[in-house]
Amino acid sequence: MKIAVTGSIATDHLMTFRGRFADSLVVEQLDKISLSFLAEDLEIRRGGVAANIAFGMAGLGAQPLLVGAVGEDFADYRSWLERHGVDCASVHVSESRHTARFVCTTDDDMAQIATFYAGAMSEARQIELGPVAARVGGLDLVLVGANDPEAMLRHTQECRSRGIPFVADPSQQLAFADGETIRRLVDGATYLFTNEYEAHLTEQKTGWTAAEIEERVGTRVITRGSDGVTIHRKGEDVLSVPVAREVRKADPTGVGDAFRAGFLVGLAGDLDLVRCAELGSMLATYVIETVGTQEYHLGQADLLARLEESYGAASAADIAPVVRCPRP
């Protein structure tokens, strides 16, 4: 199954604040907010939703096609991704802008405050999916992730016009997009991914009810933090999958991207939706246990053992033929 992952490619600057943001917020004064937080740690890591998803998929043995825009400073990052099995041949390189940057501070409650600099990402709107499909002999699925808004609209429309199934994953861009834009991104998607807050935001901004959204997409997948994942399809019972067991919490950045990576690898391996969600949830725990979105290490035996511990022997047995981790 040939899957193209479109979206942001960025460098993450991750900081830690020893305290709670909530203790510094005065609800009545939010319109005049002026705050700074003293961060104890700074980690500079590779990131961006598309790159994170592609990295996770490659770590499970898939061969994802990364599609996005970067600056000329991308050389080292490209080498890293290609060494880990990601196809970067369709990445557009800007001649004038730096690769996007994500600056995020996380407090002791795992709450986050972040800023995203788009940079070269704004040139993603120049990318056409047709040549990508031609290069690899066709595409079976395209994930349209958070990216330059015009690029997201272009990729979505091109998938419709070319008859390519697509995953709508607008995530962070939901906060900035208006209802009409979100409707254009969501309508006709084979899969729609959001977290719980984004699910409500999608309904609020589009004016569509949950039932109306289920009429317009094939499968709606909603991640709910510690409450796991729910999967919604028109006329069928809701599927619920609990979170996988974790060893520790280090940093939540990139957890949703890892879930998507695991889910997509499950789809590529013809697993049912529950098994896809279990694999996604398991991969997400590796990320939350590690600082950085691409710093975790996967071993086949460890992954399957942890799947069995979280979801049972049948889950591990079903998933085992689908994943090919680089280490035994």
Secondary structure, DSSP 8 states (H G I E B T S, - for coil): --EEEES--EEEEEEE-SS-GGGG--GGGGGG-------SEEEEEEE-HHHHHHHHHHHTT---EEE-EE-GGGHHHHHHHHHTT-B-TT-EE-SS---EEEEEEE-TTS-EEEEEE-GGGGGGGG--HHHHHHHHT--SEEEEES--HHHHHHHHHHHHHHT--EEEE-GGGGGT--HHHHHHHHTT-SEEEEEHHHHHHHHHHH---HHHHHHHSSEEEEE-GGG-EEEE-TTS--EEE-----S--S--TTHHHHHHHHHHHHHHTT--HHHHHHHHHHHHHHHHTSSSSS----BHHHHHHHHHHHH-HHHHHHHTTT---SB-
